[in-house]
Amino acid sequence: MLPSRIVLGTPVGVNQDGSIKRLDYKLNGLMAYLLTFIAYYIICYHYHTIPSTFLADNFTLLLVAS
């Protein structure tokens, strides 16, 4: 049996047709950048997985790719 579609969000009530009303979370651009830099900080400085100069060394490449 295939899994059904996954719906993200917190159930907050029931609609008139019986479906579940959900509060969906959407990231705006600022929050997305903030979460990206927090993850980068944790990976670089806390776990030392990638060098701390990775972003500076590859900044131009990252801008061109995105």
mmCIF file of the N, C-alpha and C atoms, coordinates in Angstrom:
data_MODEL
# 
_entry.id   MODEL 
# 
loop_
_atom_site.group_PDB 
_atom_site.id 
_atom_site.type_symbol 
_atom_site.label_atom_id 
_atom_site.label_alt_id 
_atom_site.label_comp_id 
_atom_site.label_asym_id 
_atom_site.label_entity_id 
_atom_site.label_seq_id 
_atom_site.pdbx_PDB_ins_code 
_atom_site.Cartn_x 
_atom_site.Cartn_y 
_atom_site.Cartn_z 
_atom_site.occupancy 
_atom_site.B_iso_or_equiv 
_atom_site.pdbx_formal_charge 
_atom_site.auth_seq_id 
_atom_site.auth_comp_id 
_atom_site.auth_asym_id 
_atom_site.auth_atom_id 
_atom_site.pdbx_PDB_model_num 
ATOM 1   N N  . MET A 1 1  ? 0.845   -1.178 0.000  1.00 0.00 ? 1  MET A N  1 
ATOM 2   C CA . MET A 1 1  ? 0.000   0.000  0.000  1.00 0.00 ? 1  MET A CA 1 
ATOM 3   C C  . MET A 1 1  ? 0.890   1.241  0.000  1.00 0.00 ? 1  MET A C  1 
ATOM 4   N N  . LEU A 1 2  ? 0.621   2.160  -0.887 1.00 0.00 ? 2  LEU A N  1 
ATOM 5   C CA . LEU A 1 2  ? 1.403   3.383  -0.976 1.00 0.00 ? 2  LEU A CA 1 
ATOM 6   C C  . LEU A 1 2  ? 0.982   4.351  0.121  1.00 0.00 ? 2  LEU A C  1 
ATOM 7   N N  . PRO A 1 3  ? 1.957   5.088  0.668  1.00 0.00 ? 3  PRO A N  1 
ATOM 8   C CA . PRO A 1 3  ? 1.593   6.065  1.705  1.00 0.00 ? 3  PRO A CA 1 
ATOM 9   C C  . PRO A 1 3  ? 0.786   7.206  1.106  1.00 0.00 ? 3  PRO A C  1 
ATOM 10  N N  . SER A 1 4  ? -0.106  7.749  1.898  1.00 0.00 ? 4  SER A N  1 
ATOM 11  C CA . SER A 1 4  ? -0.912  8.876  1.432  1.00 0.00 ? 4  SER A CA 1 
ATOM 12  C C  . SER A 1 4  ? -0.078  10.151 1.452  1.00 0.00 ? 4  SER A C  1 
ATOM 13  N N  . ARG A 1 5  ? -0.624  11.199 0.892  1.00 0.00 ? 5  ARG A N  1 
ATOM 14  C CA . ARG A 1 5  ? 0.075   12.485 0.825  1.00 0.00 ? 5  ARG A CA 1 
ATOM 15  C C  . ARG A 1 5  ? 0.300   13.012 2.238  1.00 0.00 ? 5  ARG A C  1 
ATOM 16  N N  . ILE A 1 6  ? 1.499   13.503 2.491  1.00 0.00 ? 6  ILE A N  1 
ATOM 17  C CA . ILE A 1 6  ? 1.839   14.042 3.806  1.00 0.00 ? 6  ILE A CA 1 
ATOM 18  C C  . ILE A 1 6  ? 1.470   15.519 3.838  1.00 0.00 ? 6  ILE A C  1 
ATOM 19  N N  . VAL A 1 7  ? 0.697   15.908 4.816  1.00 0.00 ? 7  VAL A N  1 
ATOM 20  C CA . VAL A 1 7  ? 0.283   17.299 4.974  1.00 0.00 ? 7  VAL A CA 1 
ATOM 21  C C  . VAL A 1 7  ? 1.019   17.873 6.172  1.00 0.00 ? 7  VAL A C  1 
ATOM 22  N N  . LEU A 1 8  ? 1.760   18.954 5.946  1.00 0.00 ? 8  LEU A N  1 
ATOM 23  C CA . LEU A 1 8  ? 2.501   19.587 7.026  1.00 0.00 ? 8  LEU A CA 1 
ATOM 24  C C  . LEU A 1 8  ? 1.635   20.632 7.704  1.00 0.00 ? 8  LEU A C  1 
ATOM 25  N N  . GLY A 1 9  ? 1.796   20.764 8.975  1.00 0.00 ? 9  GLY A N  1 
ATOM 26  C CA . GLY A 1 9  ? 1.061   21.781 9.710  1.00 0.00 ? 9  GLY A CA 1 
ATOM 27  C C  . GLY A 1 9  ? 0.456   21.207 10.973 1.00 0.00 ? 9  GLY A C  1 
ATOM 28  N N  . THR A 1 10 ? 0.013   22.085 11.826 1.00 0.00 ? 10 THR A N  1 
ATOM 29  C CA . THR A 1 10 ? -0.568  21.692 13.102 1.00 0.00 ? 10 THR A CA 1 
ATOM 30  C C  . THR A 1 10 ? -2.083  21.692 12.985 1.00 0.00 ? 10 THR A C  1 
ATOM 31  N N  . PRO A 1 11 ? -2.740  20.582 13.338 1.00 0.00 ? 11 PRO A N  1 
ATOM 32  C CA . PRO A 1 11 ? -4.206  20.588 13.277 1.00 0.00 ? 11 PRO A CA 1 
ATOM 33  C C  . PRO A 1 11 ? -4.795  21.579 14.277 1.00 0.00 ? 11 PRO A C  1 
ATOM 34  N N  . VAL A 1 12 ? -5.667  22.456 13.801 1.00 0.00 ? 12 VAL A N  1 
ATOM 35  C CA . VAL A 1 12 ? -6.247  23.473 14.681 1.00 0.00 ? 12 VAL A CA 1 
ATOM 36  C C  . VAL A 1 12 ? -7.764  23.396 14.747 1.00 0.00 ? 12 VAL A C  1 
ATOM 37  N N  . GLY A 1 13 ? -8.378  22.519 13.964 1.00 0.00 ? 13 GLY A N  1 
ATOM 38  C CA . GLY A 1 13 ? -9.831  22.414 13.994 1.00 0.00 ? 13 GLY A CA 1 
ATOM 39  C C  . GLY A 1 13 ? -10.333 21.573 12.844 1.00 0.00 ? 13 GLY A C  1 
ATOM 40  N N  . VAL A 1 14 ? -11.640 21.617 12.632 1.00 0.00 ? 14 VAL A N  1 
ATOM 41  C CA . VAL A 1 14 ? -12.278 20.838 11.573 1.00 0.00 ? 14 VAL A CA 1 
ATOM 42  C C  . VAL A 1 14 ? -13.087 21.784 10.691 1.00 0.00 ? 14 VAL A C  1 
ATOM 43  N N  . ASN A 1 15 ? -12.923 21.645 9.369  1.00 0.00 ? 15 ASN A N  1 
ATOM 44  C CA . ASN A 1 15 ? -13.701 22.440 8.422  1.00 0.00 ? 15 ASN A CA 1 
ATOM 45  C C  . ASN A 1 15 ? -15.132 21.913 8.347  1.00 0.00 ? 15 ASN A C  1 
ATOM 46  N N  . GLN A 1 16 ? -16.006 22.669 7.675  1.00 0.00 ? 16 GLN A N  1 
ATOM 47  C CA . GLN A 1 16 ? -17.411 22.265 7.555  1.00 0.00 ? 16 GLN A CA 1 
ATOM 48  C C  . GLN A 1 16 ? -17.573 20.962 6.780  1.00 0.00 ? 16 GLN A C  1 
ATOM 49  N N  . ASP A 1 17 ? -16.652 20.696 5.842  1.00 0.00 ? 17 ASP A N  1 
ATOM 50  C CA . ASP A 1 17 ? -16.757 19.458 5.063  1.00 0.00 ? 17 ASP A CA 1 
ATOM 51  C C  . ASP A 1 17 ? -16.138 18.256 5.776  1.00 0.00 ? 17 ASP A C  1 
ATOM 52  N N  . GLY A 1 18 ? -15.659 18.436 6.996  1.00 0.00 ? 18 GLY A N  1 
ATOM 53  C CA . GLY A 1 18 ? -15.097 17.333 7.771  1.00 0.00 ? 18 GLY A CA 1 
ATOM 54  C C  . GLY A 1 18 ? -13.596 17.187 7.662  1.00 0.00 ? 18 GLY A C  1 
ATOM 55  N N  . SER A 1 19 ? -12.959 17.950 6.772  1.00 0.00 ? 19 SER A N  1 
ATOM 56  C CA . SER A 1 19 ? -11.503 17.876 6.656  1.00 0.00 ? 19 SER A CA 1 
ATOM 57  C C  . SER A 1 19 ? -10.852 18.628 7.813  1.00 0.00 ? 19 SER A C  1 
ATOM 58  N N  . ILE A 1 20 ? -9.615  18.271 8.073  1.00 0.00 ? 20 ILE A N  1 
ATOM 59  C CA . ILE A 1 20 ? -8.903  18.874 9.204  1.00 0.00 ? 20 ILE A CA 1 
ATOM 60  C C  . ILE A 1 20 ? -8.333  20.224 8.793  1.00 0.00 ? 20 ILE A C  1 
ATOM 61  N N  . LYS A 1 21 ? -8.597  21.242 9.585  1.00 0.00 ? 21 LYS A N  1 
ATOM 62  C CA . LYS A 1 21 ? -8.051  22.579 9.356  1.00 0.00 ? 21 LYS A CA 1 
ATOM 63  C C  . LYS A 1 21 ? -6.663  22.616 9.974  1.00 0.00 ? 21 LYS A C  1 
ATOM 64  N N  . ARG A 1 22 ? -5.687  23.040 9.207  1.00 0.00 ? 22 ARG A N  1 
ATOM 65  C CA . ARG A 1 22 ? -4.307  23.036 9.688  1.00 0.00 ? 22 ARG A CA 1 
ATOM 66  C C  . ARG A 1 22 ? -3.709  24.434 9.622  1.00 0.00 ? 22 ARG A C  1 
ATOM 67  N N  . LEU A 1 23 ? -2.792  24.686 10.543 1.00 0.00 ? 23 LEU A N  1 
ATOM 68  C CA . LEU A 1 23 ? -2.032  25.927 10.543 1.00 0.00 ? 23 LEU A CA 1 
ATOM 69  C C  . LEU A 1 23 ? -0.690  25.612 9.901  1.00 0.00 ? 23 LEU A C  1 
ATOM 70  N N  . ASP A 1 24 ? -0.491  26.068 8.684  1.00 0.00 ? 24 ASP A N  1 
ATOM 71  C CA . ASP A 1 24 ? 0.739   25.766 7.955  1.00 0.00 ? 24 ASP A CA 1 
ATOM 72  C C  . ASP A 1 24 ? 1.802   26.809 8.265  1.00 0.00 ? 24 ASP A C  1 
ATOM 73  N N  . TYR A 1 25 ? 3.026   26.341 8.313  1.00 0.00 ? 25 TYR A N  1 
ATOM 74  C CA . TYR A 1 25 ? 4.156   27.219 8.569  1.00 0.00 ? 25 TYR A CA 1 
ATOM 75  C C  . TYR A 1 25 ? 4.881   27.468 7.259  1.00 0.00 ? 25 TYR A C  1 
ATOM 76  N N  . LYS A 1 26 ? 5.106   28.732 6.964  1.00 0.00 ? 26 LYS A N  1 
ATOM 77  C CA . LYS A 1 26 ? 5.829   29.087 5.750  1.00 0.00 ? 26 LYS A CA 1 
ATOM 78  C C  . LYS A 1 26 ? 7.017   29.954 6.145  1.00 0.00 ? 26 LYS A C  1 
ATOM 79  N N  . LEU A 1 27 ? 8.164   29.648 5.571  1.00 0.00 ? 27 LEU A N  1 
ATOM 80  C CA . LEU A 1 27 ? 9.360   30.437 5.848  1.00 0.00 ? 27 LEU A CA 1 
ATOM 81  C C  . LEU A 1 27 ? 9.436   31.599 4.871  1.00 0.00 ? 27 LEU A C  1 
ATOM 82  N N  . ASN A 1 28 ? 9.637   32.792 5.391  1.00 0.00 ? 28 ASN A N  1 
ATOM 83  C CA . ASN A 1 28 ? 9.923   33.893 4.491  1.00 0.00 ? 28 ASN A CA 1 
ATOM 84  C C  . ASN A 1 28 ? 11.429  33.899 4.215  1.00 0.00 ? 28 ASN A C  1 
ATOM 85  N N  . GLY A 1 29 ? 11.868  34.745 3.329  1.00 0.00 ? 29 GLY A N  1 
ATOM 86  C CA . GLY A 1 29 ? 13.264  34.736 2.918  1.00 0.00 ? 29 GLY A CA 1 
ATOM 87  C C  . GLY A 1 29 ? 14.232  34.994 4.051  1.00 0.00 ? 29 GLY A C  1 
ATOM 88  N N  . LEU A 1 30 ? 13.909  35.937 4.930  1.00 0.00 ? 30 LEU A N  1 
ATOM 89  C CA . LEU A 1 30 ? 14.807  36.278 6.030  1.00 0.00 ? 30 LEU A CA 1 
ATOM 90  C C  . LEU A 1 30 ? 14.984  35.106 6.984  1.00 0.00 ? 30 LEU A C  1 
ATOM 91  N N  . MET A 1 31 ? 13.897  34.436 7.313  1.00 0.00 ? 31 MET A N  1 
ATOM 92  C CA . MET A 1 31 ? 13.988  33.283 8.214  1.00 0.00 ? 31 MET A CA 1 
ATOM 93  C C  . MET A 1 31 ? 14.779  32.148 7.575  1.00 0.00 ? 31 MET A C  1 
ATOM 94  N N  . ALA A 1 32 ? 14.625  31.962 6.273  1.00 0.00 ? 32 ALA A N  1 
ATOM 95  C CA . ALA A 1 32 ? 15.364  30.909 5.579  1.00 0.00 ? 32 ALA A CA 1 
ATOM 96  C C  . ALA A 1 32 ? 16.862  31.189 5.641  1.00 0.00 ? 32 ALA A C  1 
ATOM 97  N N  . TYR A 1 33 ? 17.266  32.439 5.397  1.00 0.00 ? 33 TYR A N  1 
ATOM 98  C CA . TYR A 1 33 ? 18.683  32.790 5.489  1.00 0.00 ? 33 TYR A CA 1 
ATOM 99  C C  . TYR A 1 33 ? 19.194  32.638 6.916  1.00 0.00 ? 33 TYR A C  1 
ATOM 100 N N  . LEU A 1 34 ? 18.400  33.056 7.885  1.00 0.00 ? 34 LEU A N  1 
ATOM 101 C CA . LEU A 1 34 ? 18.802  32.947 9.279  1.00 0.00 ? 34 LEU A CA 1 
ATOM 102 C C  . LEU A 1 34 ? 19.029  31.490 9.670  1.00 0.00 ? 34 LEU A C  1 
ATOM 103 N N  . LEU A 1 35 ? 18.109  30.623 9.312  1.00 0.00 ? 35 LEU A N  1 
ATOM 104 C CA . LEU A 1 35 ? 18.268  29.205 9.630  1.00 0.00 ? 35 LEU A CA 1 
ATOM 105 C C  . LEU A 1 35 ? 19.466  28.597 8.910  1.00 0.00 ? 35 LEU A C  1 
ATOM 106 N N  . THR A 1 36 ? 19.728  29.047 7.678  1.00 0.00 ? 36 THR A N  1 
ATOM 107 C CA . THR A 1 36 ? 20.889  28.557 6.934  1.00 0.00 ? 36 THR A CA 1 
ATOM 108 C C  . THR A 1 36 ? 22.182  28.935 7.643  1.00 0.00 ? 36 THR A C  1 
ATOM 109 N N  . PHE A 1 37 ? 22.302  30.177 8.086  1.00 0.00 ? 37 PHE A N  1 
ATOM 110 C CA . PHE A 1 37 ? 23.528  30.603 8.752  1.00 0.00 ? 37 PHE A CA 1 
ATOM 111 C C  . PHE A 1 37 ? 23.680  29.981 10.135 1.00 0.00 ? 37 PHE A C  1 
ATOM 112 N N  . ILE A 1 38 ? 22.583  29.722 10.829 1.00 0.00 ? 38 ILE A N  1 
ATOM 113 C CA . ILE A 1 38 ? 22.673  29.020 12.117 1.00 0.00 ? 38 ILE A CA 1 
ATOM 114 C C  . ILE A 1 38 ? 23.198  27.608 11.897 1.00 0.00 ? 38 ILE A C  1 
ATOM 115 N N  . ALA A 1 39 ? 22.673  26.921 10.879 1.00 0.00 ? 39 ALA A N  1 
ATOM 116 C CA . ALA A 1 39 ? 23.149  25.568 10.573 1.00 0.00 ? 39 ALA A CA 1 
ATOM 117 C C  . ALA A 1 39 ? 24.622  25.602 10.178 1.00 0.00 ? 39 ALA A C  1 
ATOM 118 N N  . TYR A 1 40 ? 25.020  26.600 9.371  1.00 0.00 ? 40 TYR A N  1 
ATOM 119 C CA . TYR A 1 40 ? 26.421  26.746 8.963  1.00 0.00 ? 40 TYR A CA 1 
ATOM 120 C C  . TYR A 1 40 ? 27.317  26.952 10.182 1.00 0.00 ? 40 TYR A C  1 
ATOM 121 N N  . TYR A 1 41 ? 26.887  27.796 11.103 1.00 0.00 ? 41 TYR A N  1 
ATOM 122 C CA . TYR A 1 41 ? 27.668  28.054 12.310 1.00 0.00 ? 41 TYR A CA 1 
ATOM 123 C C  . TYR A 1 41 ? 27.836  26.779 13.131 1.00 0.00 ? 41 TYR A C  1 
ATOM 124 N N  . ILE A 1 42 ? 26.752  26.048 13.305 1.00 0.00 ? 42 ILE A N  1 
ATOM 125 C CA . ILE A 1 42 ? 26.821  24.817 14.099 1.00 0.00 ? 42 ILE A CA 1 
ATOM 126 C C  . ILE A 1 42 ? 27.750  23.804 13.449 1.00 0.00 ? 42 ILE A C  1 
ATOM 127 N N  . ILE A 1 43 ? 27.641  23.648 12.130 1.00 0.00 ? 43 ILE A N  1 
ATOM 128 C CA . ILE A 1 43 ? 28.479  22.665 11.436 1.00 0.00 ? 43 ILE A CA 1 
ATOM 129 C C  . ILE A 1 43 ? 29.945  23.074 11.489 1.00 0.00 ? 43 ILE A C  1 
ATOM 130 N N  . CYS A 1 44 ? 30.234  24.344 11.238 1.00 0.00 ? 44 CYS A N  1 
ATOM 131 C CA . CYS A 1 44 ? 31.631  24.794 11.154 1.00 0.00 ? 44 CYS A CA 1 
ATOM 132 C C  . CYS A 1 44 ? 32.297  24.892 12.516 1.00 0.00 ? 44 CYS A C  1 
ATOM 133 N N  . TYR A 1 45 ? 31.681  25.616 13.407 1.00 0.00 ? 45 TYR A N  1 
ATOM 134 C CA . TYR A 1 45 ? 32.364  25.983 14.641 1.00 0.00 ? 45 TYR A CA 1 
ATOM 135 C C  . TYR A 1 45 ? 32.127  25.006 15.783 1.00 0.00 ? 45 TYR A C  1 
ATOM 136 N N  . HIS A 1 46 ? 30.994  24.341 15.793 1.00 0.00 ? 46 HIS A N  1 
ATOM 137 C CA . HIS A 1 46 ? 30.720  23.424 16.894 1.00 0.00 ? 46 HIS A CA 1 
ATOM 138 C C  . HIS A 1 46 ? 31.221  22.017 16.584 1.00 0.00 ? 46 HIS A C  1 
ATOM 139 N N  . TYR A 1 47 ? 30.906  21.525 15.393 1.00 0.00 ? 47 TYR A N  1 
ATOM 140 C CA . TYR A 1 47 ? 31.290  20.157 15.049 1.00 0.00 ? 47 TYR A CA 1 
ATOM 141 C C  . TYR A 1 47 ? 32.583  20.080 14.251 1.00 0.00 ? 47 TYR A C  1 
ATOM 142 N N  . HIS A 1 48 ? 33.081  21.207 13.728 1.00 0.00 ? 48 HIS A N  1 
ATOM 143 C CA . HIS A 1 48 ? 34.328  21.255 12.950 1.00 0.00 ? 48 HIS A CA 1 
ATOM 144 C C  . HIS A 1 48 ? 34.286  20.282 11.777 1.00 0.00 ? 48 HIS A C  1 
ATOM 145 N N  . THR A 1 49 ? 33.121  20.154 11.152 1.00 0.00 ? 49 THR A N  1 
ATOM 146 C CA . THR A 1 49 ? 32.974  19.224 10.040 1.00 0.00 ? 49 THR A CA 1 
ATOM 147 C C  . THR A 1 49 ? 33.556  19.804 8.757  1.00 0.00 ? 49 THR A C  1 
ATOM 148 N N  . ILE A 1 50 ? 33.283  21.069 8.486  1.00 0.00 ? 50 ILE A N  1 
ATOM 149 C CA . ILE A 1 50 ? 33.864  21.736 7.331  1.00 0.00 ? 50 ILE A CA 1 
ATOM 150 C C  . ILE A 1 50 ? 34.648  22.939 7.833  1.00 0.00 ? 50 ILE A C  1 
ATOM 151 N N  . PRO A 1 51 ? 35.683  23.356 7.106  1.00 0.00 ? 51 PRO A N  1 
ATOM 152 C CA . PRO A 1 51 ? 36.499  24.476 7.583  1.00 0.00 ? 51 PRO A CA 1 
ATOM 153 C C  . PRO A 1 51 ? 35.691  25.769 7.665  1.00 0.00 ? 51 PRO A C  1 
ATOM 154 N N  . SER A 1 52 ? 36.052  26.619 8.611  1.00 0.00 ? 52 SER A N  1 
ATOM 155 C CA . SER A 1 52 ? 35.307  27.862 8.819  1.00 0.00 ? 52 SER A CA 1 
ATOM 156 C C  . SER A 1 52 ? 35.465  28.834 7.661  1.00 0.00 ? 52 SER A C  1 
ATOM 157 N N  . THR A 1 53 ? 36.468  28.643 6.799  1.00 0.00 ? 53 THR A N  1 
ATOM 158 C CA . THR A 1 53 ? 36.657  29.526 5.642  1.00 0.00 ? 53 THR A CA 1 
ATOM 159 C C  . THR A 1 53 ? 35.916  29.020 4.406  1.00 0.00 ? 53 THR A C  1 
ATOM 160 N N  . PHE A 1 54 ? 35.136  27.964 4.543  1.00 0.00 ? 54 PHE A N  1 
ATOM 161 C CA . PHE A 1 54 ? 34.443  27.376 3.392  1.00 0.00 ? 54 PHE A CA 1 
ATOM 162 C C  . PHE A 1 54 ? 33.542  28.387 2.695  1.00 0.00 ? 54 PHE A C  1 
ATOM 163 N N  . LEU A 1 55 ? 32.745  29.117 3.471  1.00 0.00 ? 55 LEU A N  1 
ATOM 164 C CA . LEU A 1 55 ? 31.807  30.064 2.872  1.00 0.00 ? 55 LEU A CA 1 
ATOM 165 C C  . LEU A 1 55 ? 32.545  31.203 2.176  1.00 0.00 ? 55 LEU A C  1 
ATOM 166 N N  . ALA A 1 56 ? 33.598  31.722 2.804  1.00 0.00 ? 56 ALA A N  1 
ATOM 167 C CA . ALA A 1 56 ? 34.359  32.811 2.192  1.00 0.00 ? 56 ALA A CA 1 
ATOM 168 C C  . ALA A 1 56 ? 35.063  32.337 0.920  1.00 0.00 ? 56 ALA A C  1 
ATOM 169 N N  . ASP A 1 57 ? 35.588  31.119 0.942  1.00 0.00 ? 57 ASP A N  1 
ATOM 170 C CA . ASP A 1 57 ? 36.295  30.596 -0.226 1.00 0.00 ? 57 ASP A CA 1 
ATOM 171 C C  . ASP A 1 57 ? 35.349  30.329 -1.394 1.00 0.00 ? 57 ASP A C  1 
ATOM 172 N N  . ASN A 1 58 ? 34.130  29.954 -1.101 1.00 0.00 ? 58 ASN A N  1 
ATOM 173 C CA . ASN A 1 58 ? 33.198  29.547 -2.150 1.00 0.00 ? 58 ASN A CA 1 
ATOM 174 C C  . ASN A 1 58 ? 32.022  30.505 -2.313 1.00 0.00 ? 58 ASN A C  1 
ATOM 175 N N  . PHE A 1 59 ? 32.134  31.715 -1.777 1.00 0.00 ? 59 PHE A N  1 
ATOM 176 C CA . PHE A 1 59 ? 31.013  32.654 -1.793 1.00 0.00 ? 59 PHE A CA 1 
ATOM 177 C C  . PHE A 1 59 ? 30.580  33.008 -3.213 1.00 0.00 ? 59 PHE A C  1 
ATOM 178 N N  . THR A 1 60 ? 31.540  33.311 -4.080 1.00 0.00 ? 60 THR A N  1 
ATOM 179 C CA . THR A 1 60 ? 31.219  33.670 -5.461 1.00 0.00 ? 60 THR A CA 1 
ATOM 180 C C  . THR A 1 60 ? 30.557  32.505 -6.177 1.00 0.00 ? 60 THR A C  1 
ATOM 181 N N  . LEU A 1 61 ? 31.086  31.316 -5.974 1.00 0.00 ? 61 LEU A N  1 
ATOM 182 C CA . LEU A 1 61 ? 30.506  30.127 -6.598 1.00 0.00 ? 61 LEU A CA 1 
ATOM 183 C C  . LEU A 1 61 ? 29.073  29.898 -6.117 1.00 0.00 ? 61 LEU A C  1 
ATOM 184 N N  . LEU A 1 62 ? 28.840  30.103 -4.822 1.00 0.00 ? 62 LEU A N  1 
ATOM 185 C CA . LEU A 1 62 ? 27.496  29.921 -4.279 1.00 0.00 ? 62 LEU A CA 1 
ATOM 186 C C  . LEU A 1 62 ? 26.523  30.954 -4.840 1.00 0.00 ? 62 LEU A C  1 
ATOM 187 N N  . LEU A 1 63 ? 26.986  32.191 -5.036 1.00 0.00 ? 63 LEU A N  1 
ATOM 188 C CA . LEU A 1 63 ? 26.120  33.228 -5.601 1.00 0.00 ? 63 LEU A CA 1 
ATOM 189 C C  . LEU A 1 63 ? 25.774  32.929 -7.051 1.00 0.00 ? 63 LEU A C  1 
ATOM 190 N N  . VAL A 1 64 ? 26.774  32.475 -7.818 1.00 0.00 ? 64 VAL A N  1 
ATOM 191 C CA . VAL A 1 64 ? 26.541  32.188 -9.231 1.00 0.00 ? 64 VAL A CA 1 
ATOM 192 C C  . VAL A 1 64 ? 25.616  30.987 -9.384 1.00 0.00 ? 64 VAL A C  1 
ATOM 193 N N  . ALA A 1 65 ? 25.798  29.977 -8.533 1.00 0.00 ? 65 ALA A N  1 
ATOM 194 C CA . ALA A 1 65 ? 24.988  28.759 -8.634 1.00 0.00 ? 65 ALA A CA 1 
ATOM 195 C C  . ALA A 1 65 ? 23.535  29.009 -8.261 1.00 0.00 ? 65 ALA A C  1 
ATOM 196 N N  . SER A 1 66 ? 23.285  29.931 -7.332 1.00 0.00 ? 66 SER A N  1 
ATOM 197 C CA . SER A 1 66 ? 21.905  30.183 -6.914 1.00 0.00 ? 66 SER A CA 1 
ATOM 198 C C  . SER A 1 66 ? 21.323  31.287 -7.751 1.00 0.00 ? 66 SER A C  1 
# 
